[in-house]
Amino acid sequence: MRAWIAISAVAALMGIYRGDGHAVPTASGQSRQPDTVAVQAVEGPPAPEPQAQTANTAPASYDPSGRRDPFRPIGSERPPGVENLDLPPLQRVSLTEINVIGIIWGGFGYSAMVQTPDGKGYTVRRGTRIGPNSGMVSAITENALIVQEQFSDVYGKKQIREYVKHLHEKEGAQ
């Protein structure tokens, strides 16, 4: 398309083409008729006529079983039971599987020590991401860890779910 525009612009500047079918003056002052091109229709087989839908044909149907959802991103599908190794360890573990082992307080506020099911311990502070649903530690009190998760309800509204993980009492304490 750009080449056609460029050729037309050069032709117009040179005064060769007028475009309305009238004679174009040449450099010698004589006018000449623009060249004409004859167009001939090509005979071929007739175009097929559109088929009218009859009353006895069944409507089209689609069975999506065994196929992936075309509206979901391709790279985000994971088989069930496979965890995302790109996430930090605390975001791979469900909040119900995390135990609060201890709470520490000092000049910088409260910190909590949590333990994952594999026996590893981690220190969390306010603002730490925890849990697979992007939960965040919103507060740490002297006997509990409070985690808030933001989610969309069935109506599409953003809601906040709050989990309270209490510090476990010592075993055998009365």
Secondary structure, 3 states (H helix, E strand, C coil): CHHHHHHHHHHHHHCCCCCCCCCEECCCCCEECCCCCCCCCCCCCCCCCCCCCCCCCCCCCCCCCCCCCCCCCCCCCCCCCCCCCCCCHHHHCCHHHCEEEEEEEECCEEEEEEECCCCCEEEECCCCEECCCCEEEEEECCCEEEEEEEEECCCCCEEEEEEEEECCCCCCCC
